[in-house]
């Protein structure tokens, strides 16, 4: 009798485990996977990315080509392993044929590698902005309608050298592919203009204590270039200020983003006047941008102005939906038609025209900005200049650009 | 856990009785599982649970029999995972000696076992909470070292493009072969621990756990026994590390982070530390929760749900799922006394 019960117990357990996946979408819905960082140091960023993606979905009234859009979410913690695991779950268990994400640099490279093993699934980037996601060894089915971290820096190096008069700049950035790409983009122009970067500090993601980093910054630099994201940026800036640091700052794209500018505390005084560059500018007064901000603000928990994560996920989700609309929501051919449509897609975003190059990486406008205080006391990125249609090689011919080598902690260098 | 060998008075038992009915049923169910499971459930749930079950088992061996709670098990697994990436092939253009798997795997497991013994040798000087602290320190230090070292660990991005071997005409990372590979190694480790716990060494280890001073007075070398237990647990964790790197196809500091270290402890605690089956049950619950919680409550609060479930399990039964079974069993037995239909 006891054994009998155990048999039942075992059977119950194992039938529970093998319940067939409920991935069979009805014909009148289309499933789209949404992969973002809903845990770990970039949680705030991931949540804003989701708001951006949902803004695009809301714009289409939740339907595309007559089919209802069903968003299935996956969460990562900014580590490549967790991103691949979440992507696997979305593709292999939930059965999505179209996936939007991920958010962070190394995640993008890992998901691109995973995309190669799933040729029938179409991957559209979220906001991951490492250069090598699309530049070297790209995947046929990975598309990036948001630009990369080096493109985001267009115009900043020249501006810092010529207009701000900074000759010597130290950099502080997180130690992975996206900040390498940002530093590369900044230094490409700054060094060319004649500037020097005597010291580069790389800190791990999620670092809490920056005292040794702050101590290592040379005293005679004119400014510090900071490319840190989310909680890391807030921690560094707070500690730098408390440590009596006075050097002016130059911001990486996500350092002076709304996710950081809205944080509480005395950061305001430090951040005011910080030049930066990125795919968005808060005071952009183009009607399309203003309309986007209004639509974005309808999302729960929205910031006063959308962060570049909301923007990136919006652009990528929008492109996905436009592509799906063109093929009538039909991905039954393994997504081939959809991918053809996406490669040729060119459309107007809130920040100008976006089209893809041959590596399926976006060519788009970049905004040079400076932090100012808005009329309501919130910090904003004031638009200084628009750099039109920046491509992945930053206007340098491709073969010459490739000779600069892959971005890493030591490349480029101009001490 | 009553899946343990049923003991009765007779000395001449046939092999079936010796094995225990629970084991046979569990074994058959696990072997037949691929017939009904999708590829996702085979590898992402089945394989992954078995791998983390092995990691939990390596901790259970130390904590359950030796009274040493370690947070460095994932570090040990990480050492063998990195060793596979470095000795074998990867596509990160760093190191990658291209050794065949039959050479790389024993080396990786050996490296993990030696590292584990070293960690043990350092931490056996401490007891209780201090062992947890020192192993946590080792795990954290290794994590940050891997994160910032480029010559050996390739920094934050780690190694990618690591493939499981293909031999005998089988690609061992395909869903079914990989599941059976995990199952085989998990069963092997499980049986070894179960056997080891009743061997002279196992008994001595448990006696040392209960009263080290008396054992020392009896002439036993307490430190040597403990370090040897660390070595054995390192072998199991090392094997799990090899499976983990084949499973992910990549290894990076995120794999061996503090979160993962704590996951292993959670697995062992909610599974139960009194029997080697506990960690596998714990791993199954944890993996299922981590995979599907986001579907139940959405992206904002799913970690809260995971935490709540773990809290409830530990609150209801301090001995974990095993203890829960121990409480339910008497009721079932009672029922079975009633006359059948």
Interface residues (C-beta under 8 A of the other chain):
Chain A: X1 X2 X3 X5 X6 X7 X10 X11 X13 X14 X15 X17 X18 X20 X21 X36 X38 X39 X47 X50 X72 X73 X74 X75 X77 X79 X80 X81 X82 X84 X85 X88 X89 X92 X93 X106 X109 X110 X113 X175 X176 X177 X202 X204 X205 X409
Chain B: X2 X21 X22 X25 X26 X29 X33 X36 X37 X38 X39 X40 X41 X44 X45 X46 X144 X147 X148 X150 X155 X156 X157 X158 X160 X161 X248 X249 X250 X251 X252 X253 X254 X255 X257 X259 X284 X291 X294 X295 X298 X299 X300 X302 X303 X332 X333 X336 X340
